[in-house]
């Protein structure tokens, strides 16, 4: 589908012209004419996205011509915007900037030439354009937001398989043993391994558990560094070690504690296993390695009797298909026979085929005629157990049925490495920065991005790996086969991005080849690539998601901004920078930047010149970060993230102006210093939704202070508040302000190390919209807590590390509670039995609790089970206790 990226190119170019109207005033008339010309292509491109143009060579060539024209226009305008900005910064003393006015004439000439190409396309390809524009029957209309589907944890057909493998892992042998799970691609090896990895018995038996994704293109050094990173955050000392020394370090780490379990997911060759296994000590303990592979030869090299993963039965296949299409509902009888069960049977017991076809069914109507169309298209030869690559045809079928805006979002997921757990918030913000969320409705771009992600998940194209305590998507990933499909489609058909890696002859793409790319992904050998001084002015995105932290040599720091001056997206959070280069401050088109640093303490004033930035992510080892950039004047800034305590600049009105600067776009400030929580700051962030505050919280809770929690009250859209106390205080020194001080729409509150007294919980109980309350690292302390009601909306209660001994509560105190988490409450005698009477109560998790607390939790579970049997509730109750009470 070579038209997806082009449609977004047109939309982005139109936005570029609108956003920089002042800077391009010298070529305004020519640019506006070009805008009108390109706008005429929009109807064609949107319709082309709904058609199988891969089967029509004429239309494919037409789309490529449009892509070339739009890229040329974008390049010309982007370069001129930078030229105009530099000219403007020279000031009134350089009115006679003759080179600039020469450049104006040149750009006007370029635009005229581009318009001529547009005219040529119109004349020569009129029939193809008209044929598609005439048929616009499948356009999507206005959509309400759909609630996300939260899948249950159980996996169809895998319970018996999991029990068999767990029994082998818990065998009595006091030496290192390998348990391989072998099966063809798409059979569910990783799904089974993940189910086993998370099982309470496994968590209890193995002190250390590590998951390692290997893959066909693994690098032993990076794999070893990845394992070491599970034990320590200080990785500098390991970067210079050879691979054998790294293996010795891993042996030492694994040998220190109790027995360990290492999952090696997706091992392709026996050579890979031979090279990796030297890191795993055989120290007369029942240590285990769980290995997944598609190669029986690899499995049998590890042990004479591997676990062969079975195919699903016809009944299991239908159950899985029904569950994936209808979730908790039942399939209408008229769809079950003949089409539904026929489709399931044709999948031949292959889970991946079933979930991919389910995605295609979700994209169609629920009528017998439409289901029969899918049944007819899934021919018997399409799914062949001997040729699993045929599954790509099924993926293509689901992909072809995606709306055009979802196609680019789906393909972009493969810009992350295979097996990578993608943070949902990062993915959505990258989609926005790339211009894939072209939406002008009543929702925010972030909400629309969440809808897109949920849509891909509901269609079974993206897997949820982790959810937050309140059920939101935390991380996700692509199945290996879907990842490969997306890579091929994105790189070969769409030119959406290119993955840069050392070729078979150990060289990187040359300057001419790089000049044809728009987005680069490089996840290994990134420093080797940068050392070649790459240069390509057409590149708009540079992405590096390495599994290890990389130290950027000081001399190479200017290379990326110097070589790629038109960047919009720069995600190099895996790379450690010691400073900013002057070239970085001329990336005027930058919308998204993420990087790490051990030494940067200041976000310089010049950063404020990057007026297009939407998202800034700074991961630093410094406790504080002084933000000198005038973020109040960065009108498009939506999210500012840092793990340190950021001191914000004092808002100052522009010279000769009485107008107060207000940043209407800013939604996230996390985390900032308490001293920055002033009335002046929050007056300029009226649409803030997420706020994290880190430092001496006592300053914040002092109503007499200029930086007080009372100032947060004016944030009427604030939903998520996090308070992290960095100072050592004694119990009872801090007190919460009255409930009316908190923002009225506050939905989620996290308190960390605040040492508040339990009597202050009555204040939080008055927050009528509070749904999630997390108290970590002695957020509250004291031996006794008697709940006094309130919490009318609370769904999640999380208490982690406290000296609480006695807790008294009734069902009326938490009438809507669904999820209770108690971690390291190692003095708590019991969980209130009365919580069992809360009808909505579904999940309880205890970690490192007392034995008596575990017994009371079992009593709650028994009471809940009894309610289910009596029919007074229909929600299954899940209890997790670690370590399990014996």
SEGUMAR-8741 format. One record per residue (C-alpha): y negated, x negated, z negated. Coordinates in steps of 0.02 Angstrom, whole numbers, padded with zeros to 5 digits, always signed. Example, Ala and Ser with C-alpha at 12.3 -4.5 7.8 and 13.67 -1.06 7.14 Angstrom:
<sites>
+00225-00615-00390;+00053-00684-00357;
</sites>
This chain:
<sites>
+00000+00000+00000;-00131-00120+00062;-00274-00001+00029;-00280+00009-00162;-00386-00144-00195;-00501-00105-00048;-00550+00066-00117;-00605-00016-00279;-00697-00151-00183;-00805-00017-00101;-00838+00068-00269;-00881-00099-00353;-00997-00150-00213;-01090+00014-00224;-01108-00013-00412;-01167-00193-00383;-01306-00134-00270;-01361+00001-00393;-01359-00114-00545;-01460-00254-00465;-01588-00153-00369;-01734-00254-00440;-01660-00425-00400;-01614-00379-00221;-01783-00303-00182;-01808-00430-00042;-01661-00357+00053;-01666-00183-00021;-01683-00085+00140;-01541-00179+00226;-01431-00163+00070;-01460+00025+00057;-01412+00048+00239;-01254-00053+00208;-01217+00054+00056;-01224+00211+00162;-01111+00134+00293;-00980+00085+00164;-00992+00251+00074;-00929+00333+00235;-00766+00235+00216;-00731+00308+00044;-00650+00470+00101;-00537+00372+00218;-00483+00248+00084;-00446+00381-00047;-00340+00477+00077;-00254+00317+00137;-00199+00284-00042;-00098+00447-00037;-00007+00406+00124;+00135+00287+00165;+00028+00173+00272;+00154+00032+00251;+00253+00124+00384;+00102+00129+00501;+00052-00041+00569;-00109+00027+00647;-00173+00097+00482;-00122-00061+00388;-00226-00166+00506;-00371-00045+00489;-00369-00062+00300;-00365-00253+00315;-00519-00246+00427;-00611-00141+00299;-00559-00261+00160;-00630-00409+00257;-00795-00320+00286;-00814-00263+00106;-00770-00436+00039;-00902-00513+00152;-01032-00389+00092;-00987-00417-00090;-00997-00606-00071;-01166-00598+00014;-01242-00483-00117;-01164-00574-00266;-01229-00743-00208;-01401-00672-00172;-01412-00592-00346;-01387-00765-00424;-01514-00842-00305;-01639-00704-00348;-01609-00725-00535;-01640-00913-00527;-01797-00881-00424;-01859-00753-00550;-01830-00875-00695;-01946-01002-00612;-02092-00887-00656;-02261-00854-00578;-02298-01040-00552;-02169-01043-00413;-02231-00897-00308;-02222-01006-00152;-02034-01037-00168;-02007-01060+00019;-01818-01095+00008;-01796-00928-00081;-01886-00829+00053;-01786-00921+00185;-01629-00865+00092;-01694-00685+00093;-01702-00689+00281;-01528-00766+00293;-01452-00631+00182;-01538-00494+00281;-01458-00571+00437;-01287-00576+00352;-01301-00394+00303;-01350-00347+00480;-01196-00439+00546;-01086-00348+00420;-01160-00180+00474;-01117-00223+00653;-00936-00253+00601;-00935-00084+00513;-01001-00003+00672;-00866-00092+00772;-00729-00025+00657;-00799+00151+00673;-00797+00142+00862;-00631+00054+00888;-00531+00143+00752;-00609+00316+00757;-00442+00404+00784;-00359+00323+00632;-00508+00362+00521;-00519+00543+00575;-00332+00574+00558;-00336+00532+00374;-00503+00610+00332;-00445+00779+00400;-00306+00791+00270;-00374+00786+00093;-00258+00916+00018;-00188+00811-00123;-00349+00761-00208;-00345+00769-00396;-00463+00891-00477;-00542+00890-00648;-00420+00837-00784;-00421+00868-00968;-00358+00728-01079;-00170+00736-01107;-00101+00690-01277;+00006+00532-01274;+00193+00556-01280;+00270+00467-01428;+00452+00429-01391;+00585+00431-01524;+00665+00266-01574;+00842+00313-01522;+00902+00251-01353;+01028+00357-01259;+01203+00283-01252;+01165+00126-01353;+01215+00172-01531;+01397+00121-01511;+01348-00036-01415;+01225-00087-01552;+01354-00062-01689;+01479-00175-01599;+01353-00316-01574;+01284-00302-01752;+01462-00316-01819;+01485-00478-01723;+01318-00547-01783;+01366-00510-01963;+01537-00591-01949;+01601-00707-02085;+01598-00872-01989;+01491-01002-02080;+01436-01093-01924;+01316-01062-01781;+01384-00929-01662;+01315-00862-01500;+01337-00679-01452;+01294-00653-01268;+01256-00481-01197;+01288-00481-01010;+01250-00349-00879;+01164-00319-00713;+00973-00301-00703;+00912-00132-00764;+01065-00099-00872;+00966-00111-01035;+01007-00283-01105;+00832-00312-01175;+00822-00133-01241;+00987-00156-01334;+00935-00327-01401;+00770-00255-01462;+00860-00111-01549;+00972-00236-01637;+00829-00355-01679;+00735-00214-01769;+00888-00144-01860;+00869-00143-02051;+01038-00230-02076;+00984-00374-01965;+00815-00386-02053;+00902-00394-02221;+01036-00521-02174;+00930-00646-02077;+00787-00728-02171;+00713-00793-02007;+00712-00691-01846;+00634-00759-01685;+00621-00677-01514;+00604-00793-01364;+00584-00735-01185;+00663-00866-01071;+00660-00802-00889;+00708-00890-00728;+00552-00998-00725;+00556-01055-00907;+00480-01220-00963;+00573-01300-01107;+00419-01381-01182;+00320-01217-01188;+00472-01125-01254;+00492-01250-01397;+00306-01242-01438;+00318-01053-01438;+00457-01060-01568;+00360-01182-01678;+00208-01067-01671;+00311-00936-01764;+00313-01052-01916;+00138-01129-01917;-00036-01095-01849;-00082-01280-01848;-00012-01330-01678;-00121-01481-01637;+00002-01609-01705;+00142-01545-01592;+00053-01548-01424;+00080-01733-01397;+00265-01734-01443;+00406-01755-01318;+00530-01612-01297;+00667-01696-01399;+00548-01719-01547;+00495-01537-01533;+00679-01488-01542;+00697-01593-01701;+00547-01504-01777;+00625-01335-01739;+00788-01391-01819;+00691-01439-01975;+00599-01272-01983;+00757-01170-01956;+00855-01274-02080;+00734-01247-02225;+00761-01064-02267;+00907-00944-02263;+01010-00905-02110;+00921-00870-01947;+00938-00760-01792;+00861-00815-01627;+00857-00694-01480;+00852-00781-01311;+00807-00644-01189;+00844-00660-01002;+00933-00828-00985;+00969-00860-00802;+01076-01017-00798;+01201-01115-00900;+01088-01266-00876;+00948-01173-00968;+01061-01136-01117;+01122-01316-01124;+00942-01381-01128;+00881-01255-01258;+01025-01256-01384;+00985-01430-01450;+00846-01349-01554;+00964-01240-01656;+01045-01325-01807;+01226-01294-01854;+01204-01318-02042;+01358-01232-02115;+01267-01066-02126;+01310-00906-02030;+01166-00929-01908;+01168-00829-01747;+01095-00832-01571;+01090-00667-01476;+01075-00705-01291;+01047-00585-01145;+01093-00634-00968;+01138-00558-00801;+01259-00702-00763;+01438-00691-00830;+01459-00878-00805;+01316-00911-00928;+01389-00788-01053;+01564-00862-01046;+01498-01037-01070;+01430-00980-01239;+01588-00890-01295;+01753-00839-01215;+01721-00655-01255;+01542-00600-01215;+01485-00421-01241;+01488-00333-01073;+01359-00194-01074;+01431-00033-01007;+01353+00088-00884;+01301+00260-00945;+01418+00405-00918;+01364+00551-00808;+01326+00654-00963;+01226+00512-01043;+01134+00487-00878;+01081+00670-00874;+01028+00666-01059;+00919+00512-01025;+00842+00587-00868;+00803+00751-00957;+00727+00658-01104;+00618+00547-00995;+00551+00692-00890;+00534+00828-01022;+00530+00723-01183;+00571+00844-01325;+00580+01000-01215;+00732+01061-01119;+00746+01061-00930;+00729+01235-00851;+00902+01296-00796;+00851+01313-00613;+00817+01124-00607;+00976+01067-00694;+01091+01123-00554;+01100+01076-00415;+00960+00944-00411;+00942+00876-00589;+01122+00826-00623;+01143+00770-00443;+00997+00648-00462;+01068+00583-00627;+01240+00557-00548;+01166+00459-00402;+01090+00336-00526;+01269+00276-00561;+01241+00247-00746;+01097+00123-00723;+00961+00161-00855;+00819+00078-00759;+00856+00184-00604;+00854+00340-00712;+00687+00306-00796;+00605+00253-00632;+00662+00413-00545;+00604+00511-00697;+00432+00438-00665;+00438+00504-00487;+00489+00677-00551;+00346+00677-00676;+00227+00650-00531;+00291+00807-00444;+00289+00992-00484;+00429+01072-00584;+00499+01179-00442;+00675+01177-00366;+00603+01135-00194;+00511+00980-00255;+00659+00920-00357;+00771+00941-00206;+00652+00829-00107;+00680+00691-00235;+00867+00724-00239;+00875+00708-00049;+00774+00547-00051;+00890+00466-00180;+01033+00432-00062;+01200+00366-00122;+01171+00193-00045;+00999+00175-00126;+01075+00125-00293;+01213-00003-00276;+01284-00090-00428;+01324-00241-00319;+01145-00248-00252;+01027-00207-00397;+00877-00263-00293;+00890-00093-00207;+00807-00024-00363;+00645-00087-00287;+00656+00060-00166;+00658+00177-00315;+00508+00089-00392;+00419+00105-00225;+00454+00292-00226;+00374+00312-00398;+00232+00195-00349;+00194+00292-00189;+00173+00450-00293;+00042+00373-00408;-00141+00427-00387;-00242+00287-00306;-00333+00240-00467;-00169+00217-00561;-00096+00103-00428;-00217-00039-00461;-00197-00019-00650;-00007-00027-00633;-00006-00179-00519;-00130-00271-00630;-00005-00267-00775;+00094-00402-00684;-00054-00520-00697;+00017-00554-00871;+00173-00665-00878;+00345-00584-00871;+00402-00527-01043;+00225-00539-01113;+00181-00407-01243;+00012-00346-01181;-00115-00286-01311;-00164-00112-01252;-00348-00131-01298;-00359-00295-01199;-00276-00219-01046;-00394-00069-01045;-00549-00177-01063;-00490-00288-00921;-00463-00134-00812;-00642-00082-00849;-00713-00255-00813;-00617-00266-00649;-00692-00099-00596;-00525-00006-00591;-00591+00134-00703;-00708+00221-00581;-00747+00376-00682;-00903+00479-00704;-00840+00624-00811;-00870+00671-00992;-00751+00541-01067;-00795+00360-01105;-00721+00227-00991;-00610+00172-01135;-00541+00349-01159;-00507+00361-00972;-00419+00192-00980;-00310+00256-01124;-00267+00408-01019;-00217+00296-00874;-00105+00190-00986;-00024+00345-01063;+00003+00413-00888;+00095+00254-00834;+00199+00260-00993;+00240+00445-00969;+00297+00402-00792;+00413+00268-00867;+00328+00127-00771;+00262+00038-00927;+00360+00016-01089;+00283+00036-01262;+00333-00112-01371;+00232-00075-01529;+00132+00071-01596;-00001+00074-01730;+00032+00166-01893;-00052+00322-01822;+00051+00320-01662;-00071+00239-01540;-00008+00110-01416;-00026-00065-01487;+00069-00172-01360;+00160-00137-01198;+00252-00229-01060;+00336-00210-00891;+00523-00215-00865;+00571-00377-00776;+00613-00288-00612;+00454-00184-00616;+00355-00342-00655;+00428-00427-00501;+00392-00274-00393;+00211-00271-00452;+00189-00458-00424;+00252-00446-00246;+00149-00292-00207;-00009-00363-00288;+00004-00535-00210;+00074-00500-00036;+00017-00324+00008;-00141-00294-00093;-00210-00470-00120;-00254-00399-00291;-00222-00568-00374;-00130-00731-00347;-00023-00824-00472;-00060-01010-00467;+00082-01128-00510;+00150-01295-00457;+00248-01274-00296;+00417-01350-00257;+00329-01506-00195;+00226-01514-00356;+00055-01471-00284;-00071-01332-00311;-00151-01226-00173;-00286-01319-00077;-00469-01271-00061;-00443-01174+00100;-00301-01070+00026;-00397-01039-00136;-00545-00973-00035;-00439-00823+00019;-00405-00765-00161;-00509-00649-00270;-00416-00662-00437;-00316-00807-00507;-00180-00801-00641;-00116-00966-00708;-00005-00966-00861;+00069-01142-00859;+00004-01312-00804;-00172-01243-00821;-00246-01411-00872;-00161-01495-00723;-00240-01365-00610;-00413-01385-00687;-00401-01574-00671;-00394-01553-00481;-00574-01486-00489;-00533-01324-00397;-00673-01232-00309;-00675-01058-00231;-00835-00956-00232;-00743-00795-00185;-00640-00792-00347;-00695-00654-00467;-00563-00670-00605;-00481-00816-00694;-00339-00766-00811;-00231-00880-00918;-00109-00806-01043;-00013-00961-01097;+00109-00944-01242;+00034-01098-01324;-00141-01154-01372;-00212-01281-01251;-00349-01409-01290;-00477-01417-01149;-00536-01598-01123;-00725-01606-01146;-00751-01679-00972;-00663-01530-00891;-00759-01392-00983;-00885-01366-00839;-00746-01355-00707;-00710-01168-00715;-00890-01102-00708;-00938-01237-00583;-00791-01204-00467;-00795-01013-00480;-00980-00964-00493;-00955-00778-00455;-00831-00744-00596;-00828-00570-00672;-00677-00593-00785;-00637-00752-00883;-00491-00731-01003;-00443-00902-01069;-00408-00857-01250;-00260-00975-01247;-00377-01122-01210;-00475-01209-01348;-00654-01257-01301;-00761-01376-01404;-00927-01324-01324;-01013-01221-01190;-01068-01302-01028;-01236-01268-00946;-01144-01198-00793;-01067-01063-00903;-01239-00985-00931;-01258-00957-00743;-01107-00843-00729;-01225-00697-00707;-01089-00578-00643;-00977-00606-00794;-00918-00442-00872;-00776-00501-00984;-00753-00667-01075;-00618-00717-01201;-00596-00894-01267;-00546-00993-01422;-00632-01134-01516;-00602-01234-01674;-00779-01301-01681;-00905-01180-01605;-01016-01109-01743;-01155-01035-01636;-01160-00911-01493;-01314-00983-01408;-01469-00889-01355;-01431-00923-01172;-01279-00809-01182;-01403-00665-01185;-01448-00707-01005;-01277-00644-00947;-01336-00465-00929;-01176-00397-00852;-01061-00440-00998;-00961-00292-01067;-00835-00380-01181;-00849-00541-01282;-00696-00606-01376;-00711-00765-01480;-00562-00830-01577;-00624-00968-01693;-00567-01069-01843;-00743-01064-01916;-00776-00945-02062;-00945-00895-01992;-01022-00875-01820;-01210-00874-01794;-01249-00760-01646;-01416-00814-01577;-01397-00723-01411;-01505-00567-01405;-01362-00442-01395;-01488-00299-01415;-01552-00338-01241;-01377-00349-01163;-01375-00169-01104;-01196-00169-01039;-01115-00252-01191;-00981-00132-01256;-00870-00239-01369;-00900-00395-01474;-00745-00464-01560;-00728-00617-01670;-00610-00660-01813;-00750-00747-01910;-00898-00672-02004;-01033-00654-01871;-01216-00659-01918;-01313-00551-01795;-01489-00591-01731;-01633-00497-01808;-01685-00360-01686;-01858-00397-01615;-01954-00286-01495;-02009-00369-01330;-02183-00445-01324;-02323-00323-01287;-02204-00178-01313;-02188-00051-01452;-02021+00012-01385;-01871-00018-01498;-01725-00103-01411;-01571+00008-01425;-01401-00041-01358;-01325+00126-01304;-01166+00044-01237;-01109-00052-01391;-00950+00024-01466;-00868-00120-01561;-00939-00248-01683;-00797-00338-01770;-00815-00433-01880;-00994-00457-01939;-01070-00525-02099;-01124-00403-02237;-01300-00476-02225;-01312-00407-02047;-01280-00228-02101;-01463-00183-02105;-01553-00023-02057;-01635-00116-01911;-01466-00170-01841;-01381-00001-01851;-01534+00087-01781;-01500-00011-01621;-01313+00031-01611;-01312+00222-01615;-01146+00239-01522;-01044+00115-01624;-00863+00174-01647;-00779+00024-01727;-00856-00089-01860;-00777-00234-01953;-00870-00319-02095;-00815-00484-02172;-00892-00585-02313;-00959-00548-02487;-00933-00361-02492;-01025-00352-02659;-01186-00371-02556;-01136-00220-02454;-01098-00110-02605;-01265-00146-02687;-01377+00002-02644;-01531-00100-02687;-01490-00228-02552;-01571-00216-02380;-01397-00241-02307;-01306-00097-02388;-01162+00018-02346;-01287+00162-02351;-01353+00098-02184;-01183+00132-02105;-01215+00317-02136;-01330+00325-01985;-01183+00278-01870;-01137+00458-01830;-01001+00411-01704;-00916+00278-01810;-00727+00312-01820;-00653+00148-01879;-00720+00043-02026;-00642-00116-02096;-00705-00209-02250;-00637-00385-02283;-00694-00468-02443;-00701-00658-02433;-00763-00695-02610;-00660-00712-02769;-00703-00570-02889;-00628-00490-03042;-00553-00317-03049;-00681-00180-03072;-00832-00280-03017;-00847-00180-02856;-00875+00009-02849;-00876+00122-02698;-01035+00222-02663;-01031+00413-02659;-00934+00496-02518;-01093+00556-02430;-01138+00374-02394;-00992+00357-02273;-01010+00410-02090;-00958+00591-02067;-00836+00558-01923;-00746+00412-02005;-00563+00424-01956;-00490+00256-02006;-00533+00146-02156;-00459-00024-02201;-00499-00114-02365;-00440-00293-02387;-00455-00396-02546;-00590-00283-02618;-00509-00262-02792;-00574-00085-02816;-00515+00026-02959;-00397+00172-02925;-00521+00299-02994;-00628+00265-02840;-00491+00343-02733;-00566+00512-02779;-00719+00461-02676;-00615+00424-02522;-00523+00588-02546;-00685+00678-02505;-00694+00604-02328;-00642+00759-02233;-00599+00674-02067;-00510+00520-02137;-00338+00507-02054;-00285+00327-02088;-00314+00233-02252;-00253+00053-02270;-00272-00047-02431;-00213-00227-02412;-00211-00384-02519;-00269-00296-02677;-00385-00175-02591;-00361-00073-02751;-00295-00140-02917;-00245-00070-03085;-00079-00020-03162;-00102+00169-03154;-00158+00289-03018;-00160+00477-03039;-00207+00561-02875;-00338+00696-02894;-00326+00782-02725;-00434+00786-02572;-00373+00689-02418;-00367+00850-02318;-00342+00757-02153;-00249+00598-02208;-00098+00560-02098;-00062+00377-02142;-00070+00294-02314;-00039+00106-02319;-00036+00008-02483;+00000-00178-02473;+00005-00301-02617;-00056-00224-02779;-00011-00227-02964;+00011-00037-02970;+00148+00016-03094;+00131+00205-03111;+00081+00325-02973;+00070+00513-03003;+00039+00631-02858;+00082+00804-02795;+00106+00873-02619;-00065+00955-02631;-00149+00785-02649;-00098+00735-02471;-00065+00900-02380;-00051+00825-02204;+00027+00654-02242;+00150+00594-02109;+00173+00409-02140;+00180+00310-02304;+00193+00119-02308;+00217+00020-02470;+00226-00170-02451;+00241-00296-02594;+00209-00163-02726;+00329-00260-02835;+00279-00177-03000;+00285+00005-02942;+00416+00100-03042;+00437+00247-02924;+00366+00339-02775;+00308+00514-02827;+00456+00631-02793;+00333+00775-02762;+00285+00694-02595;+00449+00766-02528;+00366+00937-02531;+00238+00886-02398;+00299+00978-02243;+00224+00853-02122;+00295+00698-02210;+00402+00605-02081;+00409+00417-02112;+00415+00307-02267;+00432+00118-02267;+00457+00006-02419;+00456-00184-02412;+00489-00295-02563;+00482-00151-02685;+00567-00130-02853;+00743-00061-02861;+00683+00093-02953;+00552+00128-02819;+00689+00114-02687;+00797+00238-02785;+00654+00363-02792;+00626+00341-02605;+00810+00384-02576;+00786+00540-02682;+00640+00592-02572;+00748+00564-02419;+00889+00670-02493;+00768+00809-02531;+00699+00801-02355;+00874+00806-02280;+00914+00957-02386;+00758+01045-02320;+00816+01010-02143;+00989+01083-02177;+00911+01239-02253;+00799+01261-02101;+00636+01248-02198;+00581+01101-02088;+00635+01034-01918;+00561+00858-01921;+00686+00717-01954;+00634+00605-02099;+00649+00417-02076;+00660+00298-02223;+00658+00108-02206;+00687-00005-02356;+00682-00195-02345;+00778-00275-02418;+00897-00126-02432;+00941-00075-02609;+01124-00119-02636;
</sites>
